[in-house]
Amino acid sequence: MEDDPSNTIFEVSERLMVSPTGGEPYLRIAHFLKPSITSISGPDFELPQFGPCSLPPSSLEPQDWPLKVTFSGWRNGHKTWVTWVDQMASLHQSKWKKAGIYEAIMTSTCHIRRDKSLLLGIVERWCSETKSFLFPWGEATITLEDAMILGGYSVLGDPVLSPVECEELKEIEEKLKEARKRIVASKAKKACQSLWIKTFKNSGNEVEHQAFLACWLSRYVFVTNHQTIDEHLFPVAIQLARGTRIALAPAVLASIYRDLSLLKGEIVAAAKLKSCKDVDDDVLKLKVQSPFQFVQIWAWERFIEFQPKPNVLNYGDPRVARWDKVNGLKVENVRLTLDLAGEIFLWRPYAMAMDGWNFPKFYAEKEVWMAVGPGLDEELLSIATCMRVSELVGFGFIEQYLPHRVAMQFGMDQDLPGFVARLNELPEIAWNDYSKPISDEKLYIPPRLYEADVTARYLDWKQSMFDQQEAIKSIVPEQRIFKASEVSLPIFKEEKQAEDIVVPHIPPKGTESLVESLRGQQEAIKSILPEQRGFKASEVSLPILKEEKQAEASVVPLIPPKSTESLVESLRAPQEAIKSIVPEQRGFKASEVSLPILKEEKQAEAIVVPHIPPKGTESLVESLTAQLQTLSPSSSQELEIPGLALEARISKLEAMMVKLKAARFGSRVSKRTKKGHSGP
């Protein structure tokens, strides 16, 4: 029977390629993971439900979330366990290596110290639909390769749901069940892990090895809430003790995916709860049962800015030993650091040379094409399984595996990821999808130091997706979260909430004269407004226009007097007038404009507008409103800023300012300004 081409893993074609960080596209032969698509139109490219924009756009920090997370699956090796591991390893190391669990068991003796801020920052970016972390610079995720390298789990073998069949193995299972019943019948009233260890450690019991593996599986691999010995894991322990290989990697990864989605959902719910409720009594709770320490280790391996100094890896140590008892780094702004990590993110950290690390065969110095057949090396077959889309079967749940979305993590080029239909109706169907034979005639292994690229269309699509997300975040008002230094225009409310107005910073060409005119207005207004408590004329910025690196925001108390309603309305009117003359550009929507923040550099400057005006300024505000409204073109015309016409309007506005000053303070102001301005 001929292999179905649709089930193959690799695609090789000539494409227009570009660096993931941008640059000039060039044509070359590229290697992709399937499936990819031929068009960027269609339902496959709608924004996923859980992307970076799914969180309320607030400055709420994780420590302020009404959420309590218990990492029950995050277990570190204690002294009693470590000594039992050493004893069992001296007797059964060869069986463990045959079953593919030696490194996984040795990993359980390590102590990984939790970096909660990094952990939650990573989880914020999880998307339950794509099974990946979404960053402005691309997608990344925990793959079967990570479960194999970091966890030491096998991607090959029988499913975890396989029962024991022969009579000999069934007798061992019954003995384990009887031992469990005796512990449950004791004062503990449950199959307590500590009593299980006390019962079997150094006992010389004929089933001590199976009891040890049952404890390892229950305590470090498939953890439950009650920290007990789980009876449903006895068949797995018995088969592993005989050297039978069990595919633990897909089941472990499925549990991590499940918990990432659960925790991300609770984070979203907690942020909304905090921002929408007036009381802070409600706290959401979640127990994470998977070995979640691998999420943090995955981040330490790949994000240089978060990477603490690792231990020296001794020959034969598991990869995780690099991070044993290592303290995480304190990073000031986790979210921003993750956003800016694209250029230094390590796509293939395990392919890098280091002392004490032996490269697996699939990290070759040069590219290799290997014929697929019965004699294919197990390591090469393992990495091929890691690169193929499939279903991951766990205990009671099935998760989708989509490595084609993160092809660069395997040294492959990235194209637009295609849609993958689910095959999760039954565990048997899902497992058959995971374990089906490889349909490719040859297996492609890229050079270990190869720097993969993306197709030009992928880069365009990725940018458009995140532009949409940024636009969504910018138009959703922030609730309950308010910093005076972030105010753009005064939004006055009688209750507790304040809404930030996001001001883009990409000015249209030809607005230099408008900038100078606005500076002149600022100085004129400062000369008119007397200083009051909490309000210095030197701090007024209407608008603050600065050509250097950073805007300096003035803190203004938001305690509006009763008479300011008319001022608020009058300020909103010129705001609308200015919006009408600023054309929309990419990443810059007129509907978001508060006042034109005009700057030629990279950073937007916040406009801080005080709201405690002295008496008698109503006429000034009304005049400014009228003058600004005259700048708005008719709705039927194309939005543009003609240079000469704008200069004439600004000159007229400046002349009106002189009149207003004279009306306020008499001839003293007129004489002082005559030399600098001509009459109307």
Disulfide bonds with the S-S distance in Angstrom:
none
